[in-house]
Amino acid sequence: MLRRNFLSLSSRTTGVALAAGALAPRVWAAATKSKPLGVALVGLGNYSTRQLAKAFNETTECRLTGVVSGDPVKAKRWAAEHGFAESGVYNYENFDSIANNPDIDIVYIVLPNSMHLEFIERAAAAGKQVICEKPMTVTGAESRRAIKACEDAGVLLSVGYRLQFDPNYRALMLARGTPELGAVRYVQADMAFPIGDPTQWRLRKPLAGGGAMYDVGVYCTQSARFFAGQEPVAVTAQEYKTDPVKFAEVDETIMFQLEFPNGTTANCTTSYAFRSNSVHVDYQKGVGTLSPAHSYGPIAGTLNNKELAPREFSQQALQMDDFARCVRAGVESEVSGLEGLKDMLVVDAIYRSIAAGSKRTLVEPV
């Protein structure tokens, strides 16, 4: 995607408004189709190219029928390579006309973080079901707006939390509270990698919103909440920078501790300075581990000293097919917009804690 389009679009507002009542027939039609639902990818960067495009080779409930890009040559090449009509090609300016395309049921937003809210609202106004990559927005307040926009339009909103559909990842969650392992007492989650190109958009606050915390730290908040089975009530966070020039606008390394209502605690680390990718769950009667824990796959680990053999499949395909089934049934996804909001409320509290000098900070309730 073109950086100049990011810069121009991130500040623009949209005057599109459609009544929720007028959208009902469109949503119902999408939900009752027997053929795979059509998906348009908004943004053709690395994740769309290397993960989502390939995932459609494994999906059974949905198929790629459109793209939105600031590069018309690239967009048309995608249409030719992936076998959909050029009528499914849009740019960021004419995106709202996607409302008139019956071949597109779902819009999947894969843009810089600061642009998520705008395109969630525009997609909802166009009557399309919405998947948005994480983080859903850059603040809890924006997440509330995104959820309301989709509720008002009568469409479903989901976040690209692919890990919740990985069987090995889910195994540690499903073990919680079983007679064999008992309740979860402690979670440790880490996700970090050394970021390369110092000019990329992830290091620019107007586009990224924040640094490692927004990009891969959300994996840690997800893991802590998912395995604890509760929402944290308080957080204490610390920030460190080894390269204040490269990370002048965004965070480099953040460590944070979460407190849950029943006494469970979590310790998490995220960074753009080093490599780390693991989960450790301590139950009353045993331990579960994942390493790597947050990768695109295969995820490996152990549960109560038994190996969780890694499996080869597309997490993204499972995620998208599940949402398509939710659309057909008219039910909320397990990874709905509410999940995105809950993560952002934790992230908000993390930044407030850091700003207050690593002070223990309450997490705003949903």
C-alpha positions in Angstrom: 0.0 0.0 0.0 1.1 3.5 -0.7 2.3 5.6 2.3 1.0 8.8 0.8 -2.5 7.4 0.7 -2.2 6.4 4.4 -1.2 10.0 5.2 -4.0 11.6 3.3 -6.7 9.2 4.4 -5.9 8.9 8.1 -7.0 12.5 8.6 -10.1 12.6 6.3 -13.6 12.1 7.5 -16.5 10.5 5.6 -20.0 11.9 5.1 -21.6 8.5 4.3 -24.7 7.8 6.3 -27.2 5.0 5.7 -30.2 4.2 7.8 -30.0 0.9 9.7 -33.5 0.0 8.5 -32.4 0.3 4.9 -29.5 -2.0 5.5 -31.6 -4.9 6.9 -32.5 -6.5 3.6 -28.8 -6.5 2.5 -27.6 -8.1 5.7 -30.4 -10.7 5.5 -29.5 -11.5 2.0 -25.8 -12.1 2.9 -26.8 -14.2 5.9 -28.9 -16.6 3.9 -26.7 -17.3 0.9 -25.8 -21.0 0.4 -22.6 -20.1 -1.6 -19.4 -18.9 0.1 -19.6 -15.3 1.3 -17.6 -12.8 -0.6 -14.7 -11.0 1.2 -12.9 -7.8 0.2 -9.5 -7.1 1.7 -8.9 -3.5 2.5 -5.2 -3.0 2.2 -2.8 -5.2 0.3 0.3 -5.1 2.5 2.4 -8.0 3.9 -0.3 -9.6 6.0 -2.9 -9.6 3.2 -0.3 -10.9 0.6 1.4 -13.5 2.7 -1.3 -14.8 5.0 -4.9 -13.9 4.1 -4.6 -14.4 0.3 -3.2 -17.9 0.8 -5.9 -18.6 3.5 -8.6 -18.5 0.9 -7.2 -21.7 -0.6 -8.4 -23.4 2.6 -11.7 -21.6 3.3 -15.0 -23.3 2.6 -17.4 -20.7 3.8 -16.0 -17.6 2.2 -13.9 -16.5 -0.9 -12.0 -13.5 -2.0 -14.2 -11.3 -4.2 -12.6 -7.8 -3.9 -9.8 -5.6 -2.8 -9.3 -2.0 -1.8 -5.9 -0.4 -2.5 -4.2 2.9 -3.2 -2.3 1.2 -6.0 -4.6 0.5 -9.0 -2.0 -1.6 -10.8 -1.5 -3.9 -7.8 -5.3 -4.1 -7.2 -6.0 -5.2 -10.8 -3.2 -7.7 -10.7 -4.8 -9.2 -7.6 -8.1 -9.5 -9.5 -6.4 -11.4 -12.3 -4.3 -13.6 -10.0 -7.2 -14.5 -7.6 -9.9 -14.8 -10.2 -12.4 -12.1 -9.2 -14.0 -9.5 -11.4 -12.4 -6.0 -11.7 -15.7 -4.7 -10.5 -14.5 -5.8 -7.1 -11.5 -3.4 -7.2 -11.8 -0.2 -5.2 -9.6 2.5 -3.9 -9.8 4.4 -0.6 -11.7 7.3 -2.2 -14.5 5.3 -3.9 -14.6 2.7 -1.1 -18.2 3.6 -0.1 -19.6 2.5 -3.5 -18.8 -1.1 -2.3 -22.3 -0.9 -0.9 -23.6 -1.6 -4.4 -21.6 -4.7 -4.9 -23.7 -7.9 -4.1 -20.6 -10.1 -4.5 -19.0 -8.6 -1.4 -20.5 -9.5 1.9 -17.6 -9.0 4.3 -15.0 -6.3 4.4 -11.7 -7.3 6.1 -9.7 -4.2 7.2 -5.9 -4.7 7.1 -4.7 -1.1 7.3 -2.5 0.9 9.7 -4.0 1.1 13.2 -5.1 4.7 13.1 -7.2 4.0 10.0 -9.2 1.2 11.5 -12.1 3.2 13.0 -12.7 5.2 9.9 -13.0 2.1 7.7 -15.0 0.2 10.2 -17.6 3.0 10.2 -17.5 3.3 6.4 -17.9 -0.5 5.9 -20.8 -0.6 8.4 -22.4 2.4 6.6 -22.1 0.4 3.4 -24.0 -2.5 4.9 -21.1 -4.9 5.0 -20.1 -7.3 7.7 -16.7 -6.3 9.2 -13.5 -8.0 10.2 -10.8 -5.7 11.5 -7.2 -6.6 12.2 -5.9 -6.1 15.7 -5.7 -3.7 17.4 -9.3 -3.0 16.6 -8.7 0.7 17.2 -6.2 2.8 19.0 -8.2 3.6 22.2 -11.1 2.2 24.1 -13.2 5.2 23.2 -12.7 4.5 19.5 -13.6 0.8 20.0 -16.9 1.9 21.6 -17.6 4.0 18.5 -16.7 1.1 16.2 -19.1 -1.3 18.0 -21.9 1.3 18.0 -21.4 2.0 14.3 -21.9 -1.7 13.5 -24.8 -2.2 15.9 -26.6 0.9 14.4 -26.0 -0.5 10.9 -27.2 -4.0 11.8 -23.9 -5.7 10.8 -21.5 -7.9 12.7 -18.0 -6.8 13.8 -15.2 -9.2 14.4 -11.4 -8.8 15.2 -8.7 -10.9 13.5 -7.9 -12.9 16.6 -6.8 -16.0 14.7 -5.1 -17.7 17.7 -8.4 -18.4 19.4 -9.1 -20.9 16.5 -5.8 -22.7 16.9 -6.5 -26.1 18.6 -3.2 -26.1 20.6 -3.8 -22.5 21.8 -7.4 -23.4 22.8 -6.2 -26.6 24.6 -4.7 -24.5 27.4 -7.9 -22.5 27.7 -10.2 -25.6 27.7 -8.0 -27.2 30.5 -8.9 -24.3 32.9 -11.1 -25.5 35.7 -10.9 -29.2 34.8 -10.5 -31.8 37.6 -7.2 -32.7 36.1 -5.6 -29.2 36.3 -7.9 -26.9 38.3 -8.1 -23.2 38.2 -5.5 -20.9 36.6 -3.2 -19.1 39.1 -0.7 -17.3 36.8 -0.1 -16.5 33.2 3.1 -15.3 31.5 2.9 -14.1 27.9 5.6 -12.6 25.8 5.7 -11.4 22.2 8.6 -9.5 20.8 10.8 -9.1 17.7 13.5 -6.7 16.6 11.9 -4.3 14.1 13.9 -3.5 11.0 13.3 -0.5 8.6 13.3 2.6 10.7 11.2 4.5 8.1 8.2 2.1 8.2 4.7 3.2 9.3 4.8 1.0 12.5 7.3 3.5 14.0 5.1 6.6 13.1 2.6 7.4 15.8 0.1 9.1 13.5 -0.3 5.8 11.7 0.5 3.1 14.2 -1.0 4.8 17.3 1.8 3.2 19.4 4.7 0.8 19.0 5.2 -2.8 20.1 2.3 -2.6 22.5 -0.2 -2.1 19.6 1.5 -4.3 17.1 2.3 -7.5 19.1 1.6 -6.6 22.7 -2.1 -7.2 22.1 -1.2 -10.9 21.7 -0.1 -10.8 25.3 -3.3 -9.1 26.6 -5.3 -11.6 24.6 -3.4 -14.6 26.0 -3.6 -13.3 29.6 -7.4 -12.7 29.3 -8.1 -15.8 27.3 -6.3 -18.2 29.7 -7.3 -16.5 32.9 -10.9 -16.5 31.8 -11.6 -13.1 33.4 -11.1 -9.4 32.8 -8.2 -7.7 34.6 -9.1 -5.1 37.1 -5.8 -3.4 37.4 -2.4 -3.0 35.7 1.1 -1.9 36.5 3.3 -1.2 33.5 6.9 -0.2 32.8 8.4 1.2 29.5 12.1 1.0 28.4 13.9 2.3 25.4 17.4 1.3 24.2 17.2 3.4 21.0 15.4 6.7 21.7 16.0 8.0 18.2 14.5 5.0 16.3 11.6 4.9 18.8 11.1 8.6 19.2 7.4 8.4 18.4 6.4 5.0 19.7 7.2 2.6 22.5 10.0 0.0 22.1 9.6 -2.3 25.1 6.8 -2.5 27.6 6.4 -4.9 30.5 3.1 -5.1 32.4 1.5 -7.0 35.2 -2.3 -7.7 35.3 -4.4 -8.4 38.4 -7.7 -10.4 38.0 -10.6 -10.4 40.4 -10.0 -13.9 41.8 -6.3 -13.3 42.6 -4.9 -14.7 39.3 -2.0 -12.6 38.0 -0.3 -12.2 34.6 3.2 -10.9 33.7 3.6 -9.8 30.1 6.4 -8.4 27.9 6.3 -6.9 24.4 9.1 -5.3 22.5 10.6 -4.2 19.2 14.1 -4.8 20.5 14.5 -8.6 21.0 12.9 -11.9 20.2 10.4 -13.6 22.6 7.3 -15.7 21.8 5.9 -17.8 24.6 3.0 -18.5 27.0 3.2 -20.2 30.4 0.0 -21.1 32.3 0.2 -22.3 35.8 -2.8 -24.2 37.0 -3.5 -25.5 40.5 -2.3 -28.9 39.5 -0.1 -28.5 36.5 1.4 -26.3 33.8 0.7 -25.5 30.2 3.3 -24.0 27.8 3.3 -22.8 24.2 6.5 -22.0 22.2 6.1 -20.5 19.7 2.8 -19.2 21.2 1.7 -16.4 18.9 3.0 -17.3 15.5 1.0 -17.9 12.3 1.7 -21.6 12.9 2.5 -24.3 13.7 2.1 -23.7 17.4 3.7 -26.2 19.7 3.6 -26.8 23.4 2.9 -29.0 26.4 -0.1 -29.5 28.7 0.4 -31.3 32.0 3.7 -32.8 30.7 2.0 -34.1 27.5 3.2 -32.8 24.1 0.8 -30.7 22.0 2.0 -31.7 18.6 2.1 -28.8 16.1 -0.4 -29.0 13.3 -0.1 -27.5 9.8 -3.2 -25.4 8.7 -4.2 -21.8 8.2 -5.4 -20.1 11.4 -6.7 -17.3 9.2 -8.9 -19.7 7.2 -10.4 -21.1 10.4 -11.0 -17.5 11.6 -12.7 -16.3 8.4 -14.8 -19.4 8.0 -16.1 -19.1 11.6 -17.1 -15.5 11.0 -18.9 -16.4 7.7 -20.9 -19.0 9.7 -21.7 -16.4 12.3 -23.0 -14.1 9.6 -25.2 -16.8 8.2 -26.6 -17.6 11.6 -26.9 -13.9 12.7 -24.9 -14.5 15.9 -21.9 -12.7 17.4 -18.5 -14.1 16.8 -16.4 -15.5 19.6 -13.9 -12.8 18.7 -16.4 -10.0 18.3 -15.8 -6.3 18.6 -16.4 -6.6 22.3 -13.1 -8.6 22.5 -11.3 -5.8 20.7 -12.8 -3.3 23.2 -11.7 -5.3 26.2 -8.1 -5.4 24.9 -8.0 -1.7 24.2 -9.3 -0.9 27.7 -6.3 -2.8 29.1 -3.9 -1.0 26.7 -5.4 2.3 27.7 -4.7 1.4 31.4 -1.1 0.3 30.5 -0.3 3.7 28.9 -1.9 5.5 31.9 0.2 3.5 34.3 3.4 4.4 32.4 2.4 8.1 32.2 1.9 8.0 36.0 5.3 6.6 36.6 4.4 2.9 36.6 1.6 3.4 39.1 -0.9 0.7 39.7 -3.9 1.7 37.5 -7.5 0.5 37.3 -8.8 -0.9 34.0 -11.9 0.8 32.9 -14.9 -1.6 33.0 -16.7 -2.5 29.8 
